[in-house]
Amino acid sequence: MKFFIDTANLAQIKEAQDLGVLDGVTTNPSLMAKEGISGDENVINHYKAICAIVDGDVSAEVIATTYDDMIKEGEALAALDSKIVVKVPMIKDGVKAIKYFSSKGIKTNCTLVFSAGQALLAAKAGATYVSPFIGRLDDISVDGLGLIEDIRLIYDNYGFSTQILAASVRHSAHLLGCAKIGADVMTGPLSVITSLLKHPLTDSGLAQFLADHAKAAGK
C-alpha cells in the first residue's frame, strides 16, 4: 500500500519523507490556501518545491471546470515535473479530459469521487488514480470503507489498472480498513501516518528495557 500525504505544508512533507515511508503527495486549492499560497506563479513554484522533496507522484489539481481549460491547465501542470499527476474533478468534462490526458501519457487523479459508478467511469476513461473521499461519506452517515470495497471488486472483475487512492482518510482505523480491503494508496494528514507508530505496550516495554539497562549498568 502506498502512503501519500494530503497537504501543501513543506515541513510536514519533509517530515514524512524523512520517515522513509512516503510514496507521494496530494494537494488541492483548499490546502494551498491553508498555507497562504496564492497567485499562479506562487502556486507553480510551490509545486516545484514539493517535487524537489519527494520521490513519488504529486497530484496537482486543475481549477478549470470546462474541457478546453482543463486541457490547457493540465498540460501546463504536467510540464512542470515528471512527478506531477493532473488532478481532475469527477464531472462530465473532467472525464473527457482524463481520456485526453490518458491518450497523451499524462498521469491523472480523478477526484471528488463518491460512488462506485463514478469510479467505474474514471477507470474507463483511463485515470491513473481514482480518489474516493471516505471521510466525507462517513460525515453524512454513508459507509466510506464500503465504497472502497465496491470499487475494489469492480476493478478486480475487469482488470482495470486504475489505482484506488483512498482520500479524506481521517484516522488510523480508516487507513487500516483500506489496507485490509486492498486500496492501492491512502492519502491523509501526517498525523494519520504517525499514529501507526503508537501503542501503549511499545511505550511501556521500551521504558522497562531502558530501566533494566540502567539498573544493570549501575551495578
N, C-alpha and C positions, 0 to 999 in steps of 0.2 A: 504494500500500500504506500502510495506517495503522500508525503506531508507537504502541503502548501500553507503559507501564512497569508492571512487575509488582512492586509494593512498597507499603508503607504509610509509608515514610520521607519526611517532608515536604521535607527538604533535597534529597533525590535527585529528587523530583518537580519541585521548583522548578528544579533544575539542568537537567533535561530540557526543561521548559517554556521556560526562558530560551534554550536552544539553538535553539528555533524549529521543532522537528520533531515535537513531542509532540502526539498526537491523542487520548489518553485514558489511563486508569489502570485496572488490575485489582488487586483485593485479595482476601484470604481470611483466615479466622481465624488461620492459622499466621503470616501476615505481620503481622497486628495484634499477635499475641502477641510476635513478634520485636521489635517496637517498644515493648513494655511497655504496650500499650493493652488494658485490661480493664474490664469493667463496662459495662452497656448505655449509660449516659449518656456515658461517655468515648468509646465506640466511635462513637456518633452524632455527637458533637462532632468527632471525628477525620474522619469522612466529610464533614462540613460544611467543615472546614478544607481537605481535598483539593479539594472542589468549588470553593472560593474561589481556588485556584491555577490549575486547568486550565480549558480552554475546551470540551473534549470529554467523552465518556461516562466515567463512573466506575462500575465494577462493584462492587457491594456484596453479599456473599454471605449468604444465609439460613443460620441454624444449624439450624432445624427440619428434620425428616425426614418429617413427616406432612402431608397435603394441607392440612387446615384451618389448621395452624400456619404452614405456608409462606405461605399467602394472607395471614394476619394480619401476619406479619413482613414479607413482601414489600411489602404496601401501605404499611406504616409507613415502610419504607426509601424507597420511590418518592416518598413525600410530602415527603421532606427537601429534594429539589432536582430540577429537571427533567433534570439530567445523570445522575442515578442510574439504573443498569441493574441489575435484580434478578438476582443470580447464583444459579442453582438446580441442584442435583446431578442427574445422569442416573440417576434411579430412577423407578419407576412413578408414585409420587405427584408427583415432580418434573415429569414430562411432562404430567400432568394440570394441575399448577399453571401451567406455561408456556402451555398452551392458555387457561386462565382469564385470565392476565395479558395475553396477546395480544388477547383479546376486549375487554379494558378499555383497550387502548392503552398498556400498561406495557411498557417495553423489558426484554428478558430475555437472559441469557447462560447457556446450558446448559453446565455444567462437568463435569469428570471424564469426558470422552468418550475412549474408547479403540478404537472400531470404527466402520466406515462405517455399520453398521446403527443404532448409537446416534445417529449424526449425522443419518441419514435420519428417525428418529423425532422428533428435536428440530426439524428443519425442518418436518415435517408438522404439529407442534404449534404452529408459528408463532414459534419462537425468533428473536430479533433476531441473536444471535451463537451460534455453537457453538464450544466450546473443546476441540479435540483436544490431548492432552498428549504432544507428540512426544518430549521429553527422557526422560520416564518410560518410554516404549515402548523407546527406544534402550537404556535401562538394563537391560532384560530381553531384549536382542538381537532386538527387533522393529523393523522399519523405520518410524520415525515419519514421515519425509517421504513414504513410500509411502502412508500413511494420508491425508495431505493430498491427494495425487494422486487417490486413490479418491473422497474426498468432493467434490473439485472437479468430477470427471467426473459424479458423480451429480447434484449441484446444477445443473450446466450442462445436463444431459439434460432436466431438468424445470422449469428456470427458477425454482428456489427463491430467495427473496430473503434467506434467512438468510446472514449473513456468516461466513466461516471465520476464526476467531480462533485462530491457531496459538499454543498455550500451551506452557509448560515449554521455552521456547527458551533454549538454554544458551550458544550461541556464534554468531559471525558466519556460519559455514557453514550452520547451521540457518536463520538469518534469510534469507540469500541463496537457499538452496534453496526456502524458502517463497515468496519473491518470484518465482522462476523458474516455479514451479508455478501461481502466481496466487492465493495466500491473500490474503484481503481485509485481514487485520490480523495483526500479530505482537505478542505481549507477552512481555517479558523484562526482565532487570535493566538498570540504567543502563549497566553495563559492556558489554553486547552492543551497545547503540546507539552508544556512543562508540568501540567497536572499529572501526566503519566509517570513522572518521577516519584510521586509522593505515595508513601504508605507508612502508617504508624509503626508497623513492625520493623521496617527498614530503619527508621529513626531510632527506635529503642534498641534494636540489635546493634547498630553502629555505636551508640552510646555505651553499651555494655562492653563491646570489643575494646573500645578506647580506654574505658575504666579498668578493665582487666589488664590491658597492656601497661597502663601507668602504674598499677599496683605491683605488677611483676617487675617492672623496671626499677621500682623504689626499693626492692629487697636488697 
